[in-house]
Amino acid sequence: MADDASFPGVPAERLSEGGWDLTDERVETVFRLPTASVTGATCVYDDVRTREKAVDAADIDQQWRFFFATALTFKPPLAPGIGPAMILPTVRSEALKAFADELRERGFEDVERGRRERIRTDSGDRARLRTYTASLPLDETDETLSITGWVGIWHGSGFRIAAGAYPNRAVGDILGLSDPPEPLTRQSHEYREELLALIRAVE
C-alpha cells in the first residue's frame, strides 16, 4: 500500500441524491501492529434530509442515520512477506471494536454484536459483514431509538472499512406523527438496502 494516507472512494452522487452530507473527514492512527502503525482516512456522512424533516415536523434534532468509509494505510508499509490475508483478521477485530466504541460514544446503550454475512462489492471484492444492535433513549420523548448497524471489512486495492446504522422503525412512528412527510415514512428494510448498497460501492 502507499505510505501516504488517502481517502476511500465513495459513491458521491448517490450520497448527494440520498440526502447525505459529509460531516467529517479525518486522518488518525486507528491501531498499532507490532511492526507498524495503522492510519485510517475516514469520511463520515449524516442523513441531513431526514434530520431536517424531523426538526420541521416535531422540533427534535437527532442524528437518525450515519455512514462512514475508511481506507487504511500502514506505516511503515507491510513487508513483502506479509500478505493481506495475514493481517485481515486483526483489521477485522479492530474495526468491529472501533464501531462498537463509536456507538457508545454517540450515546447508544445495549450495544450487541449480531450475525455475519458475506457480500461482493461493486468492484468485485469479497467483504465480510457483521451486524450490531443498540438503543438510545430520546430525551425529548418517551421513545427509544433502536438501531441496526452494519460493518463491512475487506481488502481490494487496499484495506477498506465501510459501516453505518439506521433506525429499526420509521422515524415518523418513533416521533408519534400521524401524517409524517417523506422521508420520515421510510421503513427499516429500505434503510438496510440503501446502507448495504453504499457499503458495496466503496472503493
N, C-alpha and C positions, 0 to 999 in steps of 0.2 A: 504494500500500500504506500501511497505517497506520505512523505513525512509531514507535510503541511495539512492542517485540518481543512476540510471542505464540506459544505452543507450538502445534504442529500437532495436528490431531485424529487420534487413533489408535483402533483397534478394541479398546477396553479389555477388554470381556467376552471376546472371542476370545483375547486375550493371556493373561488370567487362566485361562481353561479350558485353554489350551495349556501351562501351567506356567511362563509367563514372569513375571519380577519386574522392576519398574522399579528400576534400579540407579543411575541418574544423571539429573539434569536440570540443564542448564547453558545460559547465555546468554553468547555470546562473539563477538567480531569474527572472522569466518572468512576474509575477504579484503577488499581495497580496490579500488575503481574510481577513475579519475581525478577523478570528481566526488562520490563517496560512499563511505562505509564500509558493509560488508555484515555484518549481525549475524545469527547463527544461534541459534535457540532449539531445543534438541535434547533428546529423550527417548531414553534408552538402556535396553535390556532384555536380561536374561540368562536363558537357559533353565535355571532353577534346578532344575526337576524332574529333568532328565537329569543335571545336575551332582551332585545329591544321590544319585541311584541309582548313579552311578559310584563315588562315595565309599563307599557301603554295600557294593557288590559287589567293588570292587578296591582300596579305600583310596587312590584317586587323585583329587585335587581339581583339576579342569581346566575352564575355560570351553570348552564344545564348540560352542555357537552364540550368536550375538548378533544383535540387530536394533535399528535406531535410525531415528528420523524427525526431520527438521529443517524448520522454517519460517524463511524468510529475510526480513529487513527492511532497507530501505535508508535510511540517514541521511546527508544529508537525502533525502527521498523523490525518486524519479526525476522529472525534469522532464516536463511534459505531452507534449513531442515525442518522448520516448524510450519506445518500446513494449517489452513483454516479449520479443518476437521478437529485438530488437536486443541484449538482454542475455543471453538464454538460452545462446548458445554459450560465453560467458565463465563463466556459472554452472556449466554442464556441465563445462567443463575444470577449474575449481577444485574441484568436487565429486569428480571422479574422482581428481584428485591427492590430495585430502584422504583419500579412502578407502584408497588405496594406502599413504599415510603411516600411517594408523590401523592397518593390518595389520602394518606393520613395527614400530610402537610396541608392539604386542601380542606381538612376538617372532617373527612369521612371516618366512620366508625365501622366496626364489624367487618373489616377487610378480610375476605376469604378467597383463597385460590381455588379455581374450578378445573374444568376439563381441558384436555388438549385436543387440538385439531391440526391438520396439515393442509396447506393450500399451495398453489403455484402462483407466483407473482406474474404481473403482466409481462415482465421481461423474461419469464421462463424459469426463475429460480424457485427452489422449494423452500418454503417458510414453515416454521412450526409456530402455532398459536397457543396461547394459554388465556383462559378467561379468569376474571375476578368479579366479585360482587362486593358491594359496600353500601352504606346508608349514611344520610346526612339529615339530621333534624333541621327543619326550616324555622328559624326564629320568628318569622313574620306570620306563620300559620301553625296549625296543629298537625300539619302533614310532615311526612318524612320522604326525602328524595332518595329512592333506591335506584342504584345504577348497576350496569354491567360494563366491565372493561375488557378490552382485548389487547393483547401484546403479541406482536409478530417479530420474530428474530430470524435472520438468515444471512448467508454470505453469497454475494453475487460479484459485482465489481469491487465490493468491499463488504465489511460488516454493516448491516443495517438493522435498525430497530424502529418499528412504527407501532403506535398504540393510540388508544383513546377510550372514551367512556360516554355512555348515554343513559337517559332515564329508562326505567322499566315500564313506565306508563306515560301516556300523553301528558304534556306539560299542562294543557288546559284542564285535564282531570285532576292533576295534583293541586292546581290552584282553585278548583271548585267552580270553574267558569261554565255557565250554562250554554253559551254560544261562542266558543273561543275562535279566534281567527286562525287561518293558516299562518305559520307552521305549528301552532300550539296543538293542533289536532293529530299530528304525526304519531304513529304507534311505534313501539319498540322494535318490531321486526323491520320497519323502514329505516330506523336509525342503525340497526345492525347491518343491513345490506349496504348502506352508504359507508359506514366505517370500514367494513371489510374491503369494499371497492377502493377506498382511499389507501388502505394498507397495501393492497396488491399493486397499486400504481406507483408506490415509492421506488426510487432507483438509487 
